[in-house]
Amino acid sequence: MLRIWGRASSSNVMKVLWLCEELSIPFERIDAGGAFGRTKEPDYLAKNPNALVPVIEEPDGFCLFESNAILRYLVRARAPGHALYPAGPREAADIDRWMDWQLSALNAPMTTIFFTWVRIPEPERDYAAAGKARDASERLWRMVEARLAGQDFICGDALTLADIAVGIYVHRWFALPIERPELPGLAAWYARLKQRPGYATHVAVPMT
Ligand SMILES: N[C@@H](CCC(=O)N[C@@H](CS)C(=O)NCC(=O)O)C(=O)O
């Protein structure tokens, strides 16, 4: 059975858990990272020298780190050509660019906001930095809002890996106590994601 290393509270682990539900992939999850530790132990570092979660491990010992690479691998390995990540180069590239954008653009400001409100003790919070991160995030969410005009999901009318990579943060955007403009397309997309069992179970959960 597929083994997923990583605490369930990690957004990058959530992506993998959500995809496993979408594709009905059986898995066992082992807590690692954060308060669970383990990631700096030699056997874990052999799987992921970054000492981060998630890592997946196949029964034959094949291991993979980097959540977005894991998503692509699982579709190719378990459901090649699936609408979540089609084989066509242009369709795949459209999905890839939003997955890259999630890591290269959206990740930093959304992580700052999340850590400020959820992980950092109140006296140590830098609200000025969080405010700037909120502004940056709003600019980025407006790009998603524009992209969603006339379609249900980021790359068209079917859920793809782009929705999984970006969708982990939209719950935080709507659930954290921050100022938000009216973005009706984004709100409708978030509502659509929440209807999916994998999202409801693993992503739209209390933040810790
Ligand atoms: N680019 C990596 C980032 C992985 C990452 O930053 N993981 C965080 C959790 S979301 C982590 O391991 N933090 C340290 C820890 O949990 O101990 C990926 O997408 O997998």
The ligand as an ORCA input file, in Angstrom:
! r2SCAN-3c Opt
* xyz 0 1
  N       7.893     22.508     -1.743
  C       7.655     21.506     -0.727
  C       7.410     22.213      0.594
  C       7.237     21.227      1.728
  C       7.024     21.975      3.049
  O       7.391     23.149      3.191
  N       6.419     21.270      4.002
  C       6.184     21.857      5.306
  C       4.736     21.574      5.753
  S       3.534     22.301      4.664
  C       7.110     21.214      6.325
  O       7.585     20.101      6.141
  N       7.367     21.940      7.421
  C       8.231     21.452      8.470
  C       7.582     20.420      9.334
  O       6.377     20.146      9.225
  O       8.306     19.883     10.193
  C       6.450     20.649     -1.139
  O       5.601     21.176     -1.884
  O       6.359     19.465     -0.755
*
